[in-house]
Structures are given as structure tokens and as C-alpha cells.
Amino acid sequence: MVFGSFLIAPDGSKEGHPSSDKGDKSRDALINWIKEEINLNDFIVEWVEVTYGWDCSKFRITRTSGSERE
């Protein structure tokens, strides 16, 4: 069995800005691809998406491999 980790870095832009919206869409596309690969190839992938930064009220988990966006 092979185990690994990876990080998708934040887009670094403030929510509501075009570059932030583009980052959101890119993350959505990646998550959809991961879900498709899991279904097609029987992969096991556990992931978590978090929101943090000075323009957020607090750190929070927004999505995980076991849930959808809140």
C-alpha cells in the first residue's frame, strides 16, 4: 500500500475578488476529479478544505471527503 500527502495552497486573494472566485472554481474542479477517480479506480483519498485568514471570522473546516460544503 502507498501513502502520501499533498497540499493545495490557498489562492491568497480576498473573498469576492475575481481571483478568489477562480480559486474556488479550481478547487471545486479538483475535488470533483478526485471523486471521479475514487469511483473509477477504487482509490482511497481523504481530504479536508479549511478557511482561515484575517478576512475570515475564524478558522473553519468547510468540506471534507466525508461531507459536502456547509
BELGIZI-V225131 format. One record per residue. RES is the residue in one small letter. SS is DSSP state (helix for helix, strand for strand, loop for the rest). OMEGA is omega as a letter, one per 30 degrees, with the letter a starting at -180 (999 if undefined). Layout:
res=RES ss=SS omega=OMEGA
res=RES ss=SS omega=OMEGA
This chain:
res=m ss=loop omega=a
res=v ss=loop omega=l
res=f ss=loop omega=l
res=g ss=loop omega=l
res=s ss=loop omega=l
res=f ss=loop omega=a
res=l ss=loop omega=l
res=i ss=loop omega=a
res=a ss=loop omega=l
res=p ss=loop omega=l
res=d ss=loop omega=l
res=g ss=loop omega=a
res=s ss=loop omega=a
res=k ss=loop omega=l
res=e ss=loop omega=l
res=g ss=loop omega=l
res=h ss=loop omega=a
res=p ss=helix omega=a
res=s ss=helix omega=l
res=s ss=helix omega=l
res=d ss=helix omega=l
res=k ss=helix omega=l
res=g ss=helix omega=l
res=d ss=helix omega=a
res=k ss=helix omega=l
res=s ss=helix omega=l
res=r ss=helix omega=l
res=d ss=helix omega=l
res=a ss=helix omega=l
res=l ss=helix omega=l
res=i ss=helix omega=l
res=n ss=helix omega=l
res=w ss=helix omega=l
res=i ss=helix omega=l
res=k ss=helix omega=l
res=e ss=helix omega=l
res=e ss=helix omega=l
res=i ss=helix omega=a
res=n ss=helix omega=a
res=l ss=helix omega=a
res=n ss=helix omega=l
res=d ss=loop omega=l
res=f ss=loop omega=l
res=i ss=loop omega=l
res=v ss=loop omega=l
res=e ss=loop omega=a
res=w ss=loop omega=l
res=v ss=strand omega=l
res=e ss=strand omega=a
res=v ss=strand omega=l
res=t ss=strand omega=l
res=y ss=loop omega=l
res=g ss=loop omega=a
res=w ss=loop omega=a
res=d ss=loop omega=l
res=c ss=loop omega=a
res=s ss=loop omega=l
res=k ss=loop omega=l
res=f ss=loop omega=l
res=r ss=strand omega=l
res=i ss=strand omega=a
res=t ss=strand omega=l
res=r ss=strand omega=l
res=t ss=strand omega=l
res=s ss=loop omega=l
res=g ss=loop omega=a
res=s ss=loop omega=l
res=e ss=loop omega=a
res=r ss=loop omega=a
res=e ss=loop omega=999
